């Protein structure tokens, strides 16, 4: 699973998969041509069926119905192919998040829906959610041992949405949106990587209630008393 870990958070200043996916979702870029999309579809299916370590470029070529040379023309190495597959899944996550909260009538509703949407999208993703469920040791280190870079990208995404709400007057100017986003992301991440014996994540009504009780109040924290 080394390709997944290096893709999510490389040690250098090169943008990580999450950072690229976030940029593509915000700017609406990152569309693949037909051949690349076909190969990514085949690679995704192959990785879900057999796992990444046991899959080869030949397997992907066979599933896509193309020659192995065609795969290598688009993706020079297996690591590069894995990075593009994972990037596309996170891009879809960011896109799905934006769609899910779009029609919610209030900022509180958008926070609740965003929390539920995030947990659902990642847990039910066949590739990323499957790895979290079956091989958490392959994914969790990328979230905990990269100096906070992976969580930081998601925090930037959430903070950008909260700043839009703040500019629209839906959140008070005194709210520290960066900190609120940090707490929201860390809470979501903990539910994803550490099983809960109190909150059933398959019970979306329960998850909504948790979000309303603990996340929504952060949008209007008590002001410090005047001296």
Secondary structure, DSSP 8 states (H G I E B T S, - for coil): -HHHHHHH--SSSS--HHHHHHHHHHHT-----HHHHHHHHHHHHHHHHH-STT--HHHHHHHHTS-HHHHHHH-SSHHHHHHHHHHHHHHHHHHHHHHHHTT-SSHHHHHHHHHHHHHHHHHT-TTHHHHHHH-HHHHHHHHHSSTTHHHHHHHHHHHHHHHHHHHTTSS-TTS-HHHHHHHHHHHHHHHHHS--SS--TT-HHHHHHHIIIIIGGGGG-------
